[in-house]
Amino acid sequence: TSATSDKSNKAISDILRKDIWSKDVKVVAEALEDICMEASRGQKARSKISQFGGIMAIVRAMESHRDVEIVQVAGCNALDRLALDPDTQVVIGEMGGIVAILDAMKTFDASADVHQAACAALANITRH
């Protein structure tokens, strides 16, 4: 319904305007998890996240918190979910998402959680 769509758009814009830019890494990780949940709602939600600058916001959050494992896992998971559509796969690459994922893997070379999330994201980004 239109009311549900409006609520989802507001949730997406609120996450991208406020929470993802927090200095508190737990708030950032939660925002990335929220983006991932919104992206799970379907192609329309993923398209809105991309239109609202969500991919760049995810990449910037990962870059800003390079040394925080929970942010890297949540960022990779969000990019993984967004990469379900061919148009967002291209945007992820153009916005530096692949580099951010590879950087997370290098930084946390012993973290199974980071590597599992990163490999899933890379698999989705490169399919099609």
N, C-alpha and C positions, 0 to 999 in steps of 0.2 A: 504494500500500500504506500501511498504518498507520505503518510505520517511516519511510517517505519523508515522510509528512505530519507526523510528530513532529519529524523533522529540519528540515523547512521552518519549522514553528512556532518551533523553537528558534532558527533562523537569524534569523527575523523579530524575535523578542523580543530577541535579543542585539544586533542592529543598532539597534533602537529604544531599548534600555536604555543602551547604552554609546556606540557609535561616533558616532551622530548628534549627540551632545552634546559631542563633543570640542572643545577649543580650537584644534586643528590643522585648518585649513580643508581640507587634502588628505584627511584622515580623514573629515571631514564629507561632502565631495564623493563619496568612495568609498562611504560608507554610503548616500548617496542613490542612487548607481548600483546598489548591492546591492539596495535596496528596489525599484528599477525592474526588476531581473532577477527578483526574487522575484515581483513583480506579473505578469511575463510568463508565469509558470507556470500561470496560469488564474484563473478567477473565485473559486475557494476561497481561493487565496493572497491575492488582492486584498481579499476580505472579511476575512480574518484581519488583514491590515495595517491596515485601517480599524478593526476591533474592538480592536486593540492600541494604537490612538491614533496610527497612522502618519501620517495626514493632518495632524493638528495638529503632529506632530513635523517633518514636511517644511516646513510653513508657518513654524514657529518657526525652523528652520534658515535658511530664506531670509531671514527678518526679521533674524536675528542676524548674518548675513553678507551684508548688502545690497550691499556694495561688492566682493564677490568673484564674478567672472564664472563660474568653474567651479562654484560652489555654485548660482548662479542657473540655469545650464543644466541641471545635474543635478536640481535641484528641479523645474524645469518638466518635464523628461523623466519624473520619477517621478509627478508629478501627471497627466501625459498618459497614462501607462500605467494608472494607477488609475482614470482617467475612462472606461474601457471599459465600465463597468457603471453603469446608471442610478442605483442606490442610492448609489454612491460619488460620482457627479457632484453630487448634492445635498449630500452631506457636504463635499465640496471647497468648494462655494460657502458653506456655513454656517460653515466653519472659517477663512474668509479666504483661501482659495487663489486666487481670481480676483484679489483685491487684490494678493496677493504676486506673481502673474504680471505684472500691469500695472505694479507698482512696478519689477520687474526690467527690463521693457521701457523704462521711463522712465530708469532709472539707466544702462542700457547701450543708449542710443538708437542707437549706431553699431555694435553687435555683431550681426552676422548670425547667429551661433550662438545667442545669447539669443533673438533674434526668431523664429528658426525653431522652437526648442523651445517658446517661449511661444505662438506661433500654433497649433502642433500641439495643445498642451494645451488652449487655449481652444476649438479646434474640437471636440475630444472632449468637453469639459465641457458644451458647449452643444448637442450633437446629441441627438436623441430628443425 
